Amino acid sequence: MNTPEKNSLRNTLARQIAEVFCNYGYEGTSMSQIAKATGLLKGSLYHHFPKGKEDMARAAMQALAQEAERLMISPLISEASPRQRLETWARGVEEFYLGGKKNCLLGSMVLSGGAGRFQTELKNAFTTWISLVSAVLIEAGTSEQQAQKKAQAAIERIQGALIVARALDNFSGFQQLIQDLPNILLDETSA
């Protein structure tokens, strides 16, 4: 039986496990790394995640989805103006990715062999994000086709900037992109 305490522990474990998957991807993550990150023996992990590594990865994606909902989804569906929503969303993106220092779990899963196994979850997450940014742009007066293109390009830029920031160990480019995104999306670039 699932109790609130058991669900809370599972959620805490899922967040710890998410960090391992963010850093090593699906194929690169071992049960030993997960055990070390959580402080649990492998047998205890299977008690909480009976289907093993795949169950852990799904739980990790769900745990981070809750945080993404708070920081990156809720701002896009608020009652604020399109500009305010995009600015709040951008701050949420920066916080979620720790200013570019945290890998994207979705990107790690795609790049490390998990794309086929988690195709539905990955596609749904990116599609939702793109459609919500697009909806804000449409409300701001952008045509539907242009809004879709701009929203997808913005998400692609974020993902690319995360990779480059980590590779260079320099996060200023990611942070500048995030700061500029509302203006870029609303075609209000500053000189």
Backbone as CSV, one residue per row, in Angstrom:
resi,resn,N_x,N_y,N_z,CA_x,CA_y,CA_z,C_x,C_y,C_z
1,MET,0.838,-1.188,0.000,0.000,0.000,0.000,0.881,1.249,0.000
2,ASN,0.519,2.205,-0.832,1.272,3.445,-0.890,0.781,4.406,0.175
3,THR,1.664,4.776,1.072,1.354,5.752,2.109,1.983,7.080,1.708
4,PRO,1.528,8.190,2.304,2.168,9.478,1.996,3.672,9.461,2.261
5,GLU,4.082,8.763,3.328,5.514,8.703,3.650,6.279,7.944,2.569
6,LYS,5.701,6.832,2.103,6.354,6.035,1.067,6.429,6.812,-0.248
7,ASN,5.353,7.524,-0.588,5.357,8.339,-1.800,6.373,9.465,-1.709
8,SER,6.481,10.070,-0.530,7.453,11.145,-0.325,8.883,10.617,-0.474
9,LEU,9.151,9.441,0.119,10.482,8.845,-0.010,10.773,8.504,-1.465
10,ARG,9.801,7.923,-2.142,9.983,7.569,-3.555,10.274,8.828,-4.388
11,ASN,9.571,9.915,-4.091,9.802,11.162,-4.818,11.198,11.718,-4.529
12,THR,11.622,11.651,-3.283,12.978,12.098,-2.920,14.016,11.255,-3.650
13,LEU,13.818,9.950,-3.646,14.737,9.058,-4.358,14.733,9.361,-5.857
14,ALA,13.564,9.599,-6.404,13.464,9.887,-7.840,14.243,11.150,-8.198
15,ARG,14.205,12.154,-7.347,14.968,13.387,-7.612,16.470,13.129,-7.543
16,GLN,16.891,12.308,-6.593,18.312,11.956,-6.500,18.738,11.149,-7.729
17,ILE,17.897,10.239,-8.125,18.181,9.414,-9.293,18.204,10.263,-10.560
18,ALA,17.336,11.262,-10.627,17.292,12.147,-11.795,18.639,12.821,-12.022
19,GLU,19.301,13.206,-10.941,20.612,13.853,-11.077,21.624,12.912,-11.727
20,VAL,21.536,11.632,-11.389,22.455,10.655,-11.980,22.157,10.516,-13.479
21,PHE,20.879,10.377,-13.829,20.515,10.269,-15.245,20.870,11.547,-16.003
22,CYS,20.718,12.707,-15.368,21.098,13.973,-16.024,22.584,13.970,-16.373
23,ASN,23.386,13.447,-15.470,24.833,13.482,-15.670,25.368,12.380,-16.577
24,TYR,24.726,11.210,-16.567,25.284,10.064,-17.292,24.373,9.504,-18.384
25,GLY,23.159,10.011,-18.487,22.219,9.477,-19.461,21.697,8.118,-19.023
26,TYR,20.822,7.562,-19.839,20.206,6.284,-19.466,21.217,5.147,-19.551
27,GLU,21.836,5.000,-20.710,22.770,3.879,-20.893,24.008,4.017,-20.028
28,GLY,24.431,5.235,-19.738,25.639,5.451,-18.954,25.452,5.342,-17.457
29,THR,24.213,5.252,-17.026,23.930,5.169,-15.594,23.913,3.716,-15.141
30,SER,24.649,3.449,-14.085,24.674,2.088,-13.527,23.882,2.057,-12.221
31,MET,23.486,0.868,-11.842,22.797,0.691,-10.569,23.714,1.082,-9.416
32,SER,25.000,0.882,-9.572,25.957,1.272,-8.527,25.959,2.781,-8.331
33,GLN,25.902,3.533,-9.438,25.860,4.992,-9.335,24.568,5.448,-8.651
34,ILE,23.476,4.802,-9.006,22.188,5.154,-8.399,22.203,4.826,-6.911
35,ALA,22.738,3.662,-6.554,22.828,3.270,-5.146,23.672,4.280,-4.365
36,LYS,24.784,4.688,-4.940,25.654,5.662,-4.273,24.942,7.002,-4.090
37,ALA,24.223,7.463,-5.127,23.529,8.753,-5.056,22.411,8.756,-4.025
38,THR,21.743,7.629,-3.874,20.609,7.548,-2.949,21.002,7.068,-1.556
39,GLY,22.168,6.437,-1.451,22.584,5.877,-0.172,21.886,4.568,0.163
40,LEU,21.232,3.978,-0.829,20.528,2.712,-0.621,21.265,1.567,-1.287
41,LEU,21.080,0.394,-0.756,21.596,-0.801,-1.407,20.725,-1.102,-2.629
42,LYS,21.283,-1.818,-3.579,20.551,-2.135,-4.801,19.229,-2.832,-4.500
43,GLY,19.217,-3.753,-3.549,17.987,-4.454,-3.193,16.903,-3.510,-2.699
44,SER,17.306,-2.493,-1.943,16.345,-1.501,-1.448,15.795,-0.663,-2.596
45,LEU,16.635,-0.391,-3.568,16.163,0.355,-4.746,15.079,-0.422,-5.477
46,TYR,15.291,-1.710,-5.634,14.290,-2.542,-6.305,12.995,-2.628,-5.492
47,HIS,13.088,-2.471,-4.189,11.883,-2.440,-3.360,11.034,-1.223,-3.731
48,HIS,11.694,-0.096,-3.943,10.980,1.146,-4.281,10.647,1.237,-5.769
49,PHE,11.457,0.604,-6.589,11.298,0.643,-8.049,11.378,-0.788,-8.581
50,PRO,10.289,-1.553,-8.445,10.314,-2.989,-8.761,10.722,-3.317,-10.194
51,LYS,10.500,-2.404,-11.137,10.837,-2.682,-12.536,12.254,-2.242,-12.877
52,GLY,13.027,-1.885,-11.865,14.436,-1.595,-12.066,14.730,-0.232,-12.659
53,LYS,15.780,-0.190,-13.446,16.320,1.053,-13.981,15.291,1.826,-14.814
54,GLU,14.522,1.130,-15.615,13.519,1.815,-16.429,12.461,2.471,-15.546
55,ASP,12.050,1.802,-14.506,11.094,2.350,-13.539,11.694,3.582,-12.862
56,MET,12.975,3.508,-12.535,13.664,4.632,-11.903,13.728,5.833,-12.844
57,ALA,14.003,5.570,-14.114,14.077,6.656,-15.087,12.718,7.329,-15.261
58,ARG,11.671,6.541,-15.326,10.323,7.117,-15.451,9.974,7.949,-14.205
59,ALA,10.316,7.438,-13.043,10.065,8.182,-11.809,10.876,9.477,-11.780
60,ALA,12.102,9.419,-12.267,12.946,10.617,-12.326,12.335,11.658,-13.250
61,MET,11.845,11.211,-14.408,11.209,12.159,-15.337,9.958,12.764,-14.718
62,GLN,9.190,11.965,-14.003,7.977,12.478,-13.356,8.323,13.483,-12.256
63,ALA,9.348,13.190,-11.481,9.743,14.102,-10.407,10.196,15.446,-10.965
64,LEU,11.002,15.411,-12.013,11.458,16.668,-12.603,10.334,17.376,-13.346
65,ALA,9.367,16.619,-13.841,8.212,17.237,-14.513,7.431,18.109,-13.537
66,GLN,7.377,17.708,-12.281,6.687,18.518,-11.271,7.401,19.852,-11.073
67,GLU,8.710,19.804,-11.032,9.482,21.039,-10.883,9.371,21.890,-12.147
68,ALA,9.410,21.252,-13.302,9.257,21.978,-14.573,7.884,22.627,-14.655
69,GLU,6.879,21.940,-14.163,5.513,22.493,-14.135,5.506,23.811,-13.365
70,ARG,6.122,23.808,-12.214,6.144,25.004,-11.361,6.946,26.144,-11.986
71,LEU,8.122,25.818,-12.511,9.027,26.865,-12.974,8.839,27.273,-14.439
72,MET,8.433,26.330,-15.283,8.436,26.628,-16.725,7.078,26.503,-17.401
73,ILE,6.169,25.746,-16.841,4.860,25.578,-17.472,3.855,26.571,-16.900
74,SER,3.752,26.625,-15.583,2.790,27.531,-14.941,2.935,28.983,-15.388
75,PRO,4.165,29.503,-15.522,4.272,30.888,-15.985,3.666,31.114,-17.378
76,LEU,3.733,30.108,-18.225,3.224,30.262,-19.596,1.699,30.251,-19.662
77,ILE,1.052,29.707,-18.645,-0.415,29.638,-18.668,-1.049,30.566,-17.634
78,SER,-0.275,31.475,-17.100,-0.794,32.416,-16.105,-1.659,33.477,-16.791
79,GLU,-2.205,34.356,-16.006,-3.069,35.431,-16.511,-2.278,36.691,-16.875
80,ALA,-0.972,36.666,-16.727,-0.144,37.841,-17.002,-0.096,38.135,-18.503
81,SER,0.478,39.268,-18.843,0.633,39.629,-20.256,1.612,38.663,-20.912
82,PRO,1.568,38.539,-22.243,2.534,37.653,-22.910,3.983,37.972,-22.537
83,ARG,4.348,39.245,-22.504,5.720,39.616,-22.146,6.046,39.149,-20.732
84,GLN,5.161,39.418,-19.792,5.417,39.004,-18.407,5.519,37.484,-18.299
85,ARG,4.668,36.765,-19.026,4.731,35.298,-18.986,6.063,34.803,-19.523
86,LEU,6.520,35.371,-20.643,7.794,34.933,-21.223,8.973,35.285,-20.315
87,GLU,8.912,36.436,-19.684,9.991,36.826,-18.773,10.036,35.912,-17.547
88,THR,8.868,35.601,-16.988,8.813,34.694,-15.829,9.250,33.287,-16.234
89,TRP,8.797,32.849,-17.409,9.217,31.543,-17.945,10.730,31.491,-18.096
90,ALA,11.323,32.550,-18.662,12.776,32.572,-18.870,13.513,32.477,-17.532
91,ARG,13.046,33.199,-16.538,13.668,33.092,-15.207,13.523,31.670,-14.664
92,GLY,12.372,31.055,-14.916,12.158,29.672,-14.486,13.089,28.705,-15.187
93,VAL,13.304,28.919,-16.482,14.231,28.070,-17.244,15.632,28.193,-16.648
94,GLU,16.035,29.421,-16.369,17.371,29.625,-15.805,17.495,28.953,-14.432
95,GLU,16.454,29.074,-13.608,16.485,28.433,-12.288,16.474,26.908,-12.412
96,PHE,15.628,26.385,-13.283,15.508,24.941,-13.452,16.849,24.323,-13.855
97,TYR,17.554,24.985,-14.758,18.840,24.472,-15.251,20.037,25.057,-14.500
98,LEU,19.774,25.683,-13.362,20.841,26.238,-12.509,21.793,27.111,-13.309
99,GLY,21.245,28.000,-14.098,22.066,28.911,-14.887,22.900,28.222,-15.950
100,GLY,22.497,27.023,-16.357,23.212,26.266,-17.379,24.114,25.184,-16.812
101,LYS,24.179,25.077,-15.493,25.071,24.101,-14.861,24.453,22.713,-14.726
102,LYS,23.156,22.616,-14.936,22.464,21.332,-14.796,22.067,20.828,-16.180
103,ASN,22.435,19.596,-16.471,22.038,18.991,-17.742,20.533,18.814,-17.801
104,CYS,20.004,18.800,-18.990,18.592,18.524,-19.200,18.382,17.012,-19.185
105,LEU,17.510,16.547,-18.318,17.233,15.115,-18.255,16.696,14.612,-19.590
106,LEU,15.812,15.369,-20.208,15.256,14.949,-21.498,16.359,14.815,-22.536
107,GLY,17.242,15.821,-22.600,18.352,15.772,-23.542,19.290,14.617,-23.256
108,SER,19.557,14.379,-21.986,20.432,13.259,-21.612,19.830,11.930,-22.033
109,MET,18.519,11.810,-21.875,17.853,10.567,-22.266,17.898,10.377,-23.781
110,VAL,17.705,11.454,-24.534,17.742,11.369,-25.994,19.136,10.981,-26.469
111,LEU,20.150,11.629,-25.920,21.511,11.446,-26.402,22.174,10.156,-25.929
112,SER,21.586,9.495,-24.939,22.271,8.337,-24.359,21.552,7.012,-24.580
113,GLY,20.756,6.934,-25.599,20.131,5.658,-25.906,18.774,5.438,-25.285
114,GLY,18.238,6.407,-24.591,16.929,6.238,-23.976,15.778,6.714,-24.841
115,ALA,16.091,7.322,-25.991,15.039,7.922,-26.815,13.993,6.904,-27.245
116,GLY,14.413,5.733,-27.689,13.451,4.726,-28.119,12.606,4.215,-26.965
117,ARG,13.221,3.999,-25.848,12.544,3.451,-24.670,11.539,4.449,-24.077
118,PHE,11.860,5.730,-24.163,11.028,6.767,-23.544,10.485,7.752,-24.585
119,GLN,10.325,7.299,-25.804,9.914,8.176,-26.907,8.644,8.955,-26.585
120,THR,7.649,8.293,-26.053,6.377,8.961,-25.767,6.560,10.076,-24.750
121,GLU,7.243,9.791,-23.653,7.452,10.798,-22.616,8.273,11.979,-23.129
122,LEU,9.333,11.673,-23.867,10.196,12.733,-24.394,9.451,13.610,-25.387
123,LYS,8.753,12.969,-26.312,8.010,13.730,-27.318,6.928,14.584,-26.658
124,ASN,6.201,14.022,-25.712,5.155,14.779,-25.028,5.712,15.984,-24.286
125,ALA,6.840,15.807,-23.619,7.430,16.912,-22.858,7.840,18.058,-23.779
126,PHE,8.572,17.735,-24.845,9.005,18.798,-25.760,7.825,19.407,-26.506
127,THR,6.869,18.599,-26.931,5.698,19.110,-27.654,4.884,20.048,-26.774
128,THR,4.707,19.679,-25.527,3.963,20.541,-24.594,4.664,21.873,-24.425
129,TRP,5.965,21.821,-24.208,6.733,23.047,-24.004,6.629,23.954,-25.236
130,ILE,6.811,23.385,-26.399,6.742,24.165,-27.646,5.345,24.752,-27.836
131,SER,4.319,23.953,-27.609,2.956,24.445,-27.845,2.576,25.556,-26.866
132,LEU,3.051,25.480,-25.626,2.733,26.534,-24.657,3.443,27.843,-24.987
133,VAL,4.700,27.767,-25.383,5.410,28.987,-25.804,4.726,29.554,-27.050
134,SER,4.369,28.681,-27.970,3.681,29.099,-29.194,2.367,29.809,-28.875
135,ALA,1.605,29.283,-27.932,0.319,29.889,-27.565,0.505,31.313,-27.029
136,VAL,1.548,31.528,-26.251,1.834,32.869,-25.739,2.159,33.813,-26.898
137,LEU,2.942,33.319,-27.851,3.310,34.153,-28.997,2.093,34.479,-29.865
138,ILE,1.208,33.531,-30.032,-0.021,33.789,-30.800,-0.840,34.864,-30.099
139,GLU,-0.951,34.766,-28.792,-1.678,35.789,-28.038,-1.019,37.156,-28.183
140,ALA,0.298,37.177,-28.354,1.029,38.437,-28.521,0.922,38.983,-29.947
141,GLY,0.259,38.228,-30.859,0.042,38.728,-32.211,0.846,38.047,-33.299
142,THR,1.600,37.024,-32.955,2.377,36.281,-33.942,1.455,35.290,-34.642
143,SER,1.656,35.105,-35.944,0.833,34.124,-36.658,1.090,32.730,-36.094
144,GLU,0.131,31.844,-36.256,0.253,30.491,-35.708,1.481,29.767,-36.257
145,GLN,1.697,29.866,-37.561,2.841,29.189,-38.178,4.158,29.764,-37.664
146,GLN,4.259,31.080,-37.596,5.489,31.722,-37.099,5.704,31.412,-35.625
147,ALA,4.625,31.422,-34.856,4.736,31.141,-33.423,5.289,29.741,-33.196
148,GLN,4.802,28.784,-33.956,5.279,27.401,-33.830,6.773,27.310,-34.158
149,LYS,7.165,27.959,-35.239,8.583,27.948,-35.636,9.463,28.603,-34.570
150,LYS,9.035,29.756,-34.087,9.818,30.477,-33.088,9.917,29.702,-31.780
151,ALA,8.811,29.100,-31.375,8.801,28.345,-30.123,9.741,27.144,-30.220
152,GLN,9.665,26.417,-31.321,10.551,25.262,-31.478,12.004,25.709,-31.539
153,ALA,12.270,26.782,-32.258,13.648,27.291,-32.333,14.156,27.707,-30.949
154,ALA,13.279,28.278,-30.125,13.688,28.695,-28.776,14.078,27.483,-27.934
155,ILE,13.280,26.425,-27.999,13.586,25.228,-27.218,14.878,24.588,-27.730
156,GLU,15.054,24.576,-29.046,16.298,24.045,-29.622,17.504,24.869,-29.167
157,ARG,17.343,26.184,-29.121,18.444,27.047,-28.673,18.785,26.784,-27.210
158,ILE,17.754,26.607,-26.378,17.996,26.317,-24.964,18.787,25.017,-24.827
159,GLN,18.340,23.989,-25.529,19.013,22.686,-25.430,20.447,22.773,-25.940
160,GLY,20.651,23.446,-27.039,22.000,23.613,-27.578,22.883,24.423,-26.653
161,ALA,22.329,25.485,-26.091,23.103,26.330,-25.180,23.506,25.566,-23.926
162,LEU,22.651,24.659,-23.465,23.009,23.835,-22.311,24.222,22.963,-22.616
163,ILE,24.217,22.363,-23.783,25.327,21.487,-24.173,26.620,22.286,-24.299
164,VAL,26.557,23.423,-24.970,27.753,24.248,-25.170,28.264,24.782,-23.835
165,ALA,27.363,25.232,-22.973,27.774,25.762,-21.665,28.526,24.704,-20.866
166,ARG,27.992,23.484,-20.880,28.644,22.406,-20.135,29.984,22.036,-20.764
167,ALA,30.032,22.000,-22.086,31.270,21.627,-22.775,32.374,22.652,-22.527
168,LEU,32.016,23.922,-22.519,33.002,24.984,-22.322,33.239,25.317,-20.853
169,ASP,32.399,24.767,-19.982,32.423,25.126,-18.570,32.334,26.641,-18.405
170,ASN,31.480,27.237,-19.238,31.239,28.676,-19.226,29.745,28.861,-19.448
171,PHE,29.085,29.426,-18.471,27.624,29.461,-18.477,27.048,30.813,-18.867
172,SER,27.921,31.764,-19.166,27.435,33.108,-19.486,26.634,33.134,-20.793
173,GLY,27.001,32.333,-21.769,26.243,32.297,-23.028,24.838,31.769,-22.819
174,PHE,24.689,30.729,-22.013,23.365,30.208,-21.689,22.552,31.271,-20.966
175,GLN,23.155,31.894,-19.981,22.441,32.897,-19.188,22.030,34.094,-20.048
176,GLN,22.888,34.496,-20.978,22.543,35.605,-21.864,21.402,35.218,-22.800
177,LEU,21.452,34.014,-23.330,20.361,33.545,-24.189,19.039,33.588,-23.441
178,ILE,19.020,33.071,-22.241,17.787,33.022,-21.464,17.279,34.437,-21.196
179,GLN,18.179,35.338,-20.890,17.792,36.734,-20.655,17.211,37.364,-21.914
180,ASP,17.777,37.015,-23.078,17.352,37.618,-24.349,16.118,36.962,-24.965
181,LEU,15.790,35.747,-24.556,14.719,34.998,-25.230,13.380,35.729,-25.311
182,PRO,12.891,36.369,-24.252,11.608,37.065,-24.406,11.641,38.104,-25.535
183,ASN,12.720,38.873,-25.615,12.835,39.866,-26.692,12.963,39.199,-28.052
184,ILE,13.741,38.149,-28.134,13.903,37.424,-29.405,12.551,36.895,-29.864
185,LEU,11.828,36.269,-28.961,10.530,35.685,-29.313,9.506,36.740,-29.706
186,LEU,9.582,37.910,-29.080,8.628,38.980,-29.386,9.169,39.958,-30.435
187,ASP,10.303,39.592,-31.079,10.929,40.437,-32.100,11.240,41.839,-31.599
188,GLU,11.711,41.903,-30.368,12.063,43.196,-29.788,13.516,43.167,-29.355
189,THR,14.385,42.775,-30.271,15.800,42.671,-29.938,16.378,44.056,-29.686
190,SER,17.249,44.110,-28.706,17.891,45.391,-28.401,19.243,45.442,-29.075
191,ALA,19.675,46.629,-29.365,20.952,46.813,-30.073,22.116,46.694,-29.131
